[in-house]
Amino acid sequence: MTMAAVALRGVEVAEHPPGSARSPGYAAILLLLAIVAICVLSLWQAVRRSDGGTDDSDESGPGGGGWGRGPTPPCPPPDTDPVWWPEFEREFAAYVNGHLARTG
């Protein structure tokens, strides 16, 4: 017997033909990973739906009837312009006039 055969016999690799006893182990691991991936995707979809995702319909009442927060009330527009608005309009007009003078 050669030295390689003795070494292989010591770890019992030579007694198992390729793909016989080890393939079920790899198949089980792959199946387990696939099941975990499907579970994670299912949970992600469930959480997305409960947070008001794209699957919500507008046919329910005002409370929504689910775990979601419901519709957000619209913000009323401000009654007046901000204090800085007139200065911004002047600066923007000066910018536009300067830009037009350079290109035209």
BELZI-V541644 format. One record per residue. N is the residue number from 1. PHI is phi in whole degrees, 0 to 359 (none if undefined). Layout:
n=<N,N>
phi=<PHI,PHI>
This chain:
n=<1,2,3,4,5,6,7,8,9,10,11,12,13,14,15,16,17,18,19,20,21,22,23,24,25,26,27,28,29,30,31,32,33,34,35,36,37,38,39,40,41,42,43,44,45,46,47,48,49,50,51,52,53,54,55,56,57,58,59,60,61,62,63,64,65,66,67,68,69,70,71,72,73,74,75,76,77,78,79,80,81,82,83,84,85,86,87,88,89,90,91,92,93,94,95,96,97,98,99,100,101,102,103,104>
phi=<none,278,295,295,295,294,295,294,294,294,260,60,279,291,279,256,293,301,83,272,268,267,298,299,294,293,295,294,294,296,296,297,296,295,295,297,297,295,296,296,296,296,296,298,296,296,293,297,291,286,271,86,286,285,272,288,252,269,278,282,287,296,277,88,73,235,278,294,281,89,289,275,294,291,279,289,293,294,287,229,288,297,298,278,298,300,294,298,298,295,295,293,298,295,296,296,296,294,292,292,292,287,270,253>
